[in-house]
Amino acid sequence: MEKTNQEKEDYIYYKLPDTREGWVLANARLIDMHFNSTNPENKKKLVLDISDIRPYGAKIHGFGGTASGPMPLIEMLFDINQILNERAGQKLTAVDATDICNLIGKTVVAGNVRRSAELALGSSNNQDFITMKQDKKKLYHHRWASNNSVAINSEFDNYQPIADSILHNGEPGVVNLELSRNYGRIKDGYQAGIDGEVEGTNPCGEISLANGEPCNLFEVFPFIAQKQGWDLKEAFKLAARYTKRVTFSPYDWEVSRKIINKNRRIGVSMSGIQDWILSTFGHRVVTGFKTATDSETGKEIKDPVYDPEIIKTVDGLYQAVVDADKDYSQELNCNTSIKHTTVKPSGTVAKLAGVSEGMHFHYSGYLIQRIRFQETDPLLPALKDCGYRTEPDIYTPHTICVEFPIKAANADSDNFASAGTVSIAEQFATQAFLQTYWSDNAVSCTITFQNDESDQIAPLLHQYRYAIKSTSLLPYYGGSLKQAPKEPISKEKYEKADNHITDNVEIVFEQTNEDQKGLELVDQSDCDNGACPIK
């Protein structure tokens, strides 16, 4: 039966090219169909032709890896379409918007060796947003794909609902945009509007950003640098010069070019901090606590006492970065950087250096580290042949979770300290120290807590409301998350797992994949809840 003219004209047709951009445009067309401003003719149907998308398992030349086929894209489009249809005639909620972004992130990860990193920033009084990850079905389906935080200011004092949600699975985190807009280092005091255009942060929370502004990070490992004979101030000066040069890179978007040219923001980070402090000074930065009174509430608090020599050293390194930026900016005839320093979470990069991650204490002396791969990744057979344990990822279809037994540096040392032995109060105090004396951007940290410390979460968030720009917390054993990125194990279990590893993965892989070079791992967990990328 021949179609009428009305039937022929009642749809939009788009043939997807076999590119990443094609997937993006297909999703854009789907979303646009649901809004009057982008579908003024009120078309009812969208026809997406996926015949050009390469099939599942086909090799991708140049980018590496193998194709996922169109199924992850199709699943995403149906899921997003359902969310939008259910809100017909209404406004999308913060949860809806986060779900759509999470579904996109899930598809990016399943789609090949690409990575996904998202931070959803919601209102501190939106209980639906605060608790959205407690829906286990949706958590395992797609809501794992973002770190969720709430935006607050220093006047906010209703931390208990946030603390209650954190007890379930470690979310949401907290981001104080007021501090980011009006402070560099806390030590340097209130500076009204010093970073007034800040609208959010990068996915791990260590860099506050204006609209269109990318983060620009460089990492220094002082523990390693000292062992190699570097002068630390010289190392940090070189980091400042490098990141400054990055601000002169070509950027496609005009909004990005303008804000980068104005701010010239850099983020020189230090990592392996706990190993460096312990090896250099012989003890941790927090030497104790003294009883004090909160000047606003009148409640008793425990103020941290910091080692003065460590304060002097860290402050000197900060000044070296600022001075280097000032000198190089004059040489390049550009603005000095609006902010200079940070502490990034440093998951995989710190592992490569063999040190603790960012400001974090080692999670455990011995642990299982889980890393996720696309199920067609040619590296998987080599990992299995070498004795690494693998299983399907429970969060993402077409993804395999691989377990790696890990021994921390100095795990058997008498001075070794881990997140399982350091109190929640000391971790808060350590983050506040770095925000006060080192980072004028922010400090990314996932504070871990034991069950018997849970009643301290809300009071400590309130105590450090003027000293910490962003933070997140996670129950030490991973809360309710299955297949946690890190699982503490005993020395005996580590040795047993390590003994099962019988060969070198690189050698085994190259024996059967001579044409595959430089493959990337998928969705490795830079942040403790598994949503951040390797950076």
C-alpha positions as MATLAB code, in Angstrom:
seq = 'MEKTNQEKEDYIYYKLPDTREGWVLANARLIDMHFNSTNPENKKKLVLDISDIRPYGAKIHGFGGTASGPMPLIEMLFDINQILNERAGQKLTAVDATDICNLIGKTVVAGNVRRSAELALGSSNNQDFITMKQDKKKLYHHRWASNNSVAINSEFDNYQPIADSILHNGEPGVVNLELSRNYGRIKDGYQAGIDGEVEGTNPCGEISLANGEPCNLFEVFPFIAQKQGWDLKEAFKLAARYTKRVTFSPYDWEVSRKIINKNRRIGVSMSGIQDWILSTFGHRVVTGFKTATDSETGKEIKDPVYDPEIIKTVDGLYQAVVDADKDYSQELNCNTSIKHTTVKPSGTVAKLAGVSEGMHFHYSGYLIQRIRFQETDPLLPALKDCGYRTEPDIYTPHTICVEFPIKAANADSDNFASAGTVSIAEQFATQAFLQTYWSDNAVSCTITFQNDESDQIAPLLHQYRYAIKSTSLLPYYGGSLKQAPKEPISKEKYEKADNHITDNVEIVFEQTNEDQKGLELVDQSDCDNGACPIK';
ca = [
       0.000    0.000    0.000;
       1.465    3.354   -1.024;
       2.211    5.817    1.796;
       0.472    9.183    1.834;
       2.483   12.399    1.573;
       1.760   13.092    5.240;
       3.201    9.713    6.247;
       6.296   10.319    4.130;
       6.909   13.724    5.675;
       6.223   12.739    9.286;
       9.719   11.487   10.000;
      13.353   12.580   10.043;
      15.902   10.297    8.382;
      19.587   10.146    9.330;
      22.169    7.681    8.068;
      24.953    7.295   10.606;
      28.514    7.389    9.315;
      30.861    4.866   10.925;
      32.415    7.489   13.197;
      32.196    8.662   16.789;
      30.619   11.869   15.507;
      27.872    9.814   13.878;
      26.898    8.313   17.229;
      26.845   11.788   18.783;
      24.635   13.220   16.045;
      22.218   10.281   16.224;
      21.676   10.948   19.918;
      21.372   14.690   19.287;
      18.661   14.110   16.708;
      16.780   11.849   19.112;
      16.867   14.436   21.902;
      15.963   17.307   19.560;
      12.841   15.450   18.407;
      11.346   15.865   21.899;
      11.512   19.668   22.132;
       9.403   22.234   20.299;
      12.315   24.602   19.748;
      14.374   21.946   17.944;
      11.444   20.164   16.283;
       9.189   23.057   15.223;
       7.419   20.931   12.603;
       6.480   18.408   15.308;
       7.877   15.395   13.484;
       6.804   12.185   15.214;
       9.283    9.619   13.941;
      13.051    9.349   13.718;
      14.607    6.844   11.324;
      18.255    6.059   12.059;
      20.049    4.025    9.413;
      22.874    2.055   11.090;
      23.808   -0.079    8.086;
      27.247    1.546    7.745;
      28.342    0.836   11.337;
      30.999   -1.868   11.324;
      29.974   -5.169   12.928;
      30.814   -6.506   16.358;
      34.425   -7.665   16.636;
      35.732   -5.886   13.527;
      39.210   -4.428   13.967;
      39.554   -0.670   14.283;
      42.658    0.510   12.467;
      44.434    3.564   13.802;
      42.483    3.956   17.034;
      43.099    0.337   18.033;
      40.916   -2.386   19.483;
      37.800   -3.924   17.976;
      34.335   -2.598   17.229;
      31.393   -3.101   19.556;
      28.858   -3.135   16.743;
      25.733   -0.969   16.919;
      24.008   -2.679   19.880;
      25.350   -0.389   22.675;
      24.168    2.614   20.656;
      20.738    1.100   20.005;
      20.268    0.259   23.687;
      21.216    3.808   24.686;
      18.821    5.410   22.200;
      15.885    3.328   23.410;
      16.692    4.086   27.070;
      17.052    7.841   26.516;
      13.909    7.919   24.396;
      11.976    6.293   27.246;
      13.175    8.909   29.760;
      12.153   11.753   27.464;
       8.787   10.221   26.590;
       7.929    9.769   30.256;
       8.470   13.519   30.795;
       6.314   14.679   27.882;
       4.755   18.026   28.786;
       6.963   18.392   31.876;
      10.427   19.678   32.680;
      13.301   17.244   32.963;
      14.502   16.721   36.523;
      18.098   16.673   37.740;
      17.796   12.898   38.015;
      16.557   12.653   34.402;
      19.467   14.744   33.132;
      21.957   12.675   35.121;
      20.425    9.435   33.849;
      20.761   10.606   30.242;
      24.409   11.516   30.775;
      25.043    8.195   32.546;
      23.519    6.256   29.649;
      25.817    8.117   27.271;
      28.812    7.336   29.486;
      27.864    3.672   29.653;
      27.717    3.546   25.855;
      31.078    5.265   25.501;
      32.709    2.616   27.696;
      31.009   -0.342   25.997;
      31.568    1.174   22.558;
      35.295    0.424   22.468;
      38.486    1.412   24.298;
      37.171    4.903   24.985;
      36.713    6.111   28.552;
      33.953    7.973   30.309;
      34.288   10.480   33.147;
      31.319   12.350   34.575;
      30.574   14.419   37.645;
      26.925   15.265   38.228;
      26.499   18.343   40.412;
      23.058   18.632   41.983;
      21.266   20.768   44.530;
      21.942   20.125   48.205;
      18.187   20.088   48.926;
      17.219   17.700   46.111;
      16.619   14.468   47.986;
      15.823   12.529   44.801;
      19.237   13.438   43.410;
      21.018   12.754   46.697;
      19.593    9.227   46.927;
      19.426    8.295   43.235;
      22.189    5.694   43.482;
      20.251    3.773   46.100;
      18.112    2.354   43.286;
      20.222   -0.768   42.828;
      18.698   -1.801   39.507;
      19.462    1.550   37.889;
      22.814    1.775   39.672;
      24.014   -1.451   38.095;
      22.444   -0.560   34.752;
      23.900    2.935   34.249;
      24.078    5.141   37.341;
      27.566    3.891   38.171;
      28.845    6.070   35.310;
      29.156    9.343   37.238;
      30.443   10.702   40.488;
      27.508   12.551   42.041;
      28.053   15.578   44.275;
      25.948   18.389   45.689;
      26.835   22.071   45.465;
      26.925   23.950   48.775;
      28.255   27.144   50.299;
      29.833   27.725   53.695;
      26.487   28.711   55.229;
      25.032   25.287   54.490;
      24.555   23.219   57.641;
      22.128   20.392   56.799;
      24.744   17.685   56.309;
      22.890   14.803   57.941;
      20.792   13.767   54.877;
      24.004   13.765   52.843;
      25.790   11.706   55.491;
      22.891    9.235   55.602;
      23.129    8.701   51.841;
      26.910    8.336   51.995;
      26.430    5.403   54.356;
      24.710    3.457   51.576;
      27.355    3.722   48.855;
      29.587    6.733   49.412;
      27.596    9.372   47.541;
      27.001   12.209   47.076;
      30.223   14.126   47.436;
      30.283   17.790   48.421;
      31.507   20.747   46.325;
      31.722   24.209   47.898;
      31.506   26.545   44.903;
      31.589   29.617   47.152;
      35.065   28.709   48.408;
      36.240   28.003   44.866;
      35.028   31.398   43.644;
      36.491   33.436   46.496;
      39.588   31.597   47.689;
      42.850   30.314   46.334;
      44.745   28.590   49.116;
      42.843   28.913   52.369;
      46.033   30.313   53.926;
      45.857   33.332   51.624;
      42.423   34.367   52.879;
      39.210   35.627   51.307;
      39.661   37.231   47.869;
      36.235   38.254   46.595;
      35.587   36.952   43.085;
      39.142   35.763   42.489;
      37.645   32.911   40.456;
      34.138   34.273   40.139;
      33.130   32.557   36.890;
      33.416   29.051   38.343;
      30.371   26.910   37.526;
      31.560   23.429   38.428;
      34.546   21.114   38.539;
      36.248   18.434   36.508;
      35.015   14.843   37.125;
      37.247   14.240   40.135;
      36.721   17.624   41.756;
      40.301   18.901   41.948;
      39.903   21.746   39.444;
      37.089   24.299   39.585;
      36.158   25.463   36.089;
      34.282   28.193   34.275;
      32.008   27.410   31.328;
      34.008   25.970   28.428;
      37.210   25.683   30.458;
      39.216   22.427   30.403;
      41.461   21.220   33.196;
      45.209   21.273   32.567;
      47.073   18.928   34.889;
      50.678   17.958   35.536;
      51.797   15.545   38.227;
      55.012   15.571   40.264;
      56.025   12.675   42.517;
      58.286   14.260   45.159;
      59.130   10.862   46.678;
      60.455    9.618   43.320;
      62.003   12.968   42.357;
      64.073   13.079   45.541;
      65.246    9.495   45.053;
      66.408   10.458   41.554;
      68.324   13.464   42.869;
      65.991   16.242   41.729;
      65.750   19.548   43.534;
      62.018   19.621   44.296;
      61.552   23.323   43.656;
      63.173   22.941   40.255;
      60.901   19.993   39.416;
      57.780   21.960   40.311;
      58.997   25.001   38.360;
      59.370   22.855   35.243;
      55.852   21.516   35.794;
      54.528   25.079   35.908;
      56.279   25.978   32.662;
      54.952   22.900   30.886;
      51.339   23.435   31.923;
      51.594   27.094   30.991;
      52.624   26.094   27.481;
      49.597   23.807   27.232;
      47.335   26.863   27.545;
      48.625   27.945   24.122;
      47.301   24.787   22.440;
      44.713   25.247   19.673;
      41.142   24.815   20.929;
      38.182   24.288   18.609;
      35.539   26.113   20.645;
      35.578   29.886   20.863;
      34.150   29.801   24.391;
      37.130   27.678   25.448;
      39.686   29.864   23.698;
      38.361   32.977   25.424;
      38.277   31.594   28.964;
      41.672   29.897   28.617;
      43.226   33.100   27.315;
      41.760   34.956   30.286;
      42.437   32.498   33.112;
      45.493   30.556   31.901;
      44.557   28.106   34.663;
      47.120   25.412   35.426;
      47.010   22.491   37.837;
      50.394   21.350   39.112;
      49.679   18.361   41.325;
      51.811   16.398   43.736;
      51.219   12.702   44.276;
      52.594    9.953   46.461;
      52.242   12.515   49.224;
      52.012   10.043   52.098;
      55.106    8.131   50.948;
      57.026   11.391   50.504;
      56.078   12.838   53.893;
      56.799    9.598   55.742;
      60.169    9.067   54.056;
      61.271   12.712   54.386;
      59.952   13.705   57.805;
      59.514   10.340   59.516;
      55.856   10.852   60.453;
      52.519   12.022   59.061;
      51.616   15.702   58.694;
      48.925   15.584   61.405;
      50.789   15.225   64.693;
      47.724   15.426   66.942;
      44.499   17.265   67.762;
      43.675   19.976   70.280;
      40.310   20.806   71.775;
      38.759   24.008   70.412;
      35.366   25.694   70.056;
      33.548   26.438   66.797;
      33.196   30.232   66.862;
      29.792   30.134   65.127;
      28.069   27.191   66.790;
      29.841   27.121   70.149;
      30.318   23.372   69.807;
      33.498   21.615   70.835;
      35.701   20.477   67.948;
      39.117   18.895   67.564;
      41.494   21.140   65.632;
      44.408   19.389   63.905;
      48.010   20.157   64.774;
      50.349   20.149   61.770;
      54.098   19.631   61.683;
      55.632   23.119   61.166;
      58.534   21.810   59.084;
      56.128   20.169   56.629;
      54.093   23.394   56.460;
      57.235   25.366   55.601;
      58.336   22.868   52.948;
      54.957   22.649   51.201;
      54.484   26.419   51.298;
      57.920   26.839   49.716;
      57.026   24.478   46.876;
      53.816   26.426   46.247;
      55.730   29.693   46.046;
      58.148   28.100   43.579;
      55.235   27.262   41.254;
      53.727   30.757   41.536;
      57.086   32.438   40.907;
      57.769   30.225   37.888;
      54.355   31.081   36.453;
      54.941   34.795   36.976;
      58.327   34.711   35.242;
      57.149   32.555   32.339;
      53.974   34.599   31.841;
      56.102   37.703   31.441;
      58.296   35.878   28.946;
      55.244   34.692   26.980;
      53.460   38.046   27.292;
      50.272   36.517   28.690;
      48.168   36.674   31.843;
      49.493   35.012   34.950;
      47.497   31.921   35.860;
      44.378   32.501   37.913;
      45.273   29.389   39.931;
      48.250   27.076   39.880;
      48.222   24.015   42.121;
      46.045   21.035   42.921;
      46.034   17.446   44.142;
      44.560   14.976   41.679;
      43.416   11.479   42.709;
      46.186    9.893   40.641;
      44.998    6.307   40.457;
      46.871    4.523   37.696;
      49.662    7.061   37.251;
      50.660    6.663   40.901;
      50.626    2.886   40.495;
      53.082    3.175   37.629;
      55.346    5.226   39.882;
      54.900    2.725   42.718;
      53.650    5.249   45.274;
      50.483    6.139   47.169;
      47.754    7.837   45.137;
      47.464   11.619   45.389;
      46.939   12.571   49.034;
      45.415    9.180   49.837;
      46.900    6.663   52.161;
      47.468    3.269   50.603;
      44.082    1.568   50.574;
      45.596   -1.559   52.071;
      48.941   -3.258   52.307;
      47.550   -5.955   50.023;
      44.538   -5.682   47.750;
      42.736   -6.793   44.619;
      42.654   -4.038   41.990;
      39.877   -4.497   39.427;
      40.193   -3.097   35.918;
      37.542   -3.237   33.210;
      38.049   -4.215   29.574;
      35.807   -4.383   26.545;
      34.897   -8.059   26.109;
      36.473   -8.180   22.631;
      39.765   -6.689   23.805;
      42.538   -8.930   22.442;
      44.470   -8.449   25.684;
      41.943  -10.552   27.630;
      43.057  -13.987   26.359;
      46.639  -13.152   27.329;
      45.538  -12.120   30.823;
      43.582  -15.353   31.269;
      46.480  -17.447   29.979;
      48.762  -15.768   32.512;
      46.474  -16.671   35.425;
      44.577  -13.448   36.143;
      41.005  -13.980   37.353;
      38.306  -12.560   35.054;
      34.506  -12.289   35.227;
      31.727  -10.371   33.426;
      31.268   -6.832   34.685;
      27.961   -6.579   36.544;
      27.500   -2.910   35.649;
      28.146   -2.818   31.912;
      27.276   -5.290   29.163;
      30.092   -6.338   26.840;
      32.677   -5.580   29.551;
      34.981   -7.905   31.514;
      36.375   -7.255   34.984;
      39.951   -8.448   35.612;
      41.487   -8.836   39.077;
      45.091   -7.839   39.756;
      46.733   -8.695   43.105;
      48.657   -5.664   44.406;
      51.221   -5.183   47.170;
      51.701   -1.595   48.368;
      55.135   -0.056   48.659;
      56.522   -0.640   52.155;
      53.534   -2.849   53.032;
      55.642   -4.785   55.539;
      57.219   -1.702   57.128;
      56.508   -0.937   60.792;
      55.651    2.644   59.759;
      53.183    1.628   57.052;
      49.762    3.301   57.365;
      46.692    2.557   55.282;
      43.213    3.965   54.831;
      42.046    1.097   56.988;
      44.052    2.287   59.988;
      44.029    6.096   59.653;
      41.001    7.754   61.251;
      38.374    9.680   59.320;
      39.309   12.762   61.375;
      42.959   12.580   60.304;
      42.000   12.171   56.653;
      39.781   15.279   56.797;
      42.591   17.159   58.534;
      45.118   16.056   55.904;
      42.912   17.262   53.065;
      42.399   20.585   54.862;
      46.181   20.906   55.267;
      46.745   20.544   51.520;
      43.909   22.960   50.702;
      45.376   25.464   53.141;
      49.070   25.348   52.252;
      49.377   23.769   48.795;
      46.361   23.807   46.474;
      44.812   27.050   45.246;
      42.507   25.030   42.985;
      41.113   22.119   45.011;
      42.135   18.754   46.447;
      40.567   15.567   45.123;
      40.114   13.097   47.918;
      37.934   10.128   48.753;
      37.956    9.848   52.528;
      37.335    6.324   53.760;
      35.558    5.545   57.001;
      34.863    2.548   59.189;
      31.347    1.650   60.321;
      31.963    2.973   63.821;
      33.048    6.352   62.391;
      29.866    7.032   60.423;
      28.447    9.357   63.082;
      31.425   11.684   62.515;
      30.673   12.367   58.832;
      28.177   15.224   59.222;
      30.077   16.965   62.076;
      33.392   16.812   60.184;
      31.838   18.102   56.948;
      30.517   21.030   58.973;
      33.785   21.602   60.840;
      35.806   21.892   57.624;
      33.213   23.961   55.707;
      35.690   26.859   55.416;
      38.722   24.713   54.612;
      37.736   22.062   52.043;
      36.451   22.944   48.571;
      35.384   19.458   47.512;
      35.433   16.017   49.035;
      33.818   12.616   48.863;
      33.594    9.682   51.221;
      33.345    5.941   50.857;
      32.847    3.148   53.376;
      36.183    1.416   53.718;
      34.939   -1.898   52.350;
      33.278   -0.315   49.347;
      29.806    0.132   50.811;
      27.162   -1.649   48.751;
      29.185   -1.643   45.527;
      29.957   -5.053   44.113;
      33.147   -5.579   42.124;
      34.703   -2.630   43.950;
      37.783   -1.189   42.237;
      39.819   -2.011   45.348;
      39.271   -4.898   47.743;
      41.572   -5.304   50.777;
      42.935   -8.816   51.176;
      45.318  -10.618   53.501;
      48.979  -11.188   52.758;
      48.236  -14.900   52.381;
      45.477  -14.306   49.818;
      47.750  -11.945   47.919;
      50.529  -14.526   47.780;
      48.083  -17.206   46.612;
      46.727  -14.977   43.821;
      50.225  -13.853   42.881;
      51.387  -17.466   42.626;
      48.643  -18.134   40.059;
      50.246  -15.612   37.712;
      52.464  -17.776   35.580;
      53.732  -15.599   32.752;
      54.381  -12.084   31.452;
      51.244  -10.641   29.830;
      53.169   -8.484   27.391;
      55.164  -11.429   26.077;
      52.117  -13.700   25.768;
      50.108  -10.963   24.063;
      52.788  -10.164   21.499;
      53.126  -13.834   20.575;
      49.580  -13.847   19.181;
      48.965  -10.166   18.337;
      51.927   -8.828   16.441;
      49.796   -6.146   14.767;
      48.392   -4.725   18.035;
      50.468   -2.052   19.716;
      49.754    0.371   22.539;
      46.292   -0.825   23.545;
      44.545    1.206   26.249;
      42.685   -0.215   29.231;
      38.969    0.515   29.480;
      37.317    2.422   32.344;
      40.098    2.049   34.863;
      39.147    3.573   38.167;
      40.997    6.731   39.060;
      38.440    7.571   41.724;
      37.529    5.127   44.423;
      33.901    4.615   43.400;
      34.840    3.546   39.904;
      33.518    6.385   37.751;
      36.632    8.435   37.097;
      39.128    7.820   34.299;
      42.836    7.254   34.242;
      44.321   10.701   33.988;
];
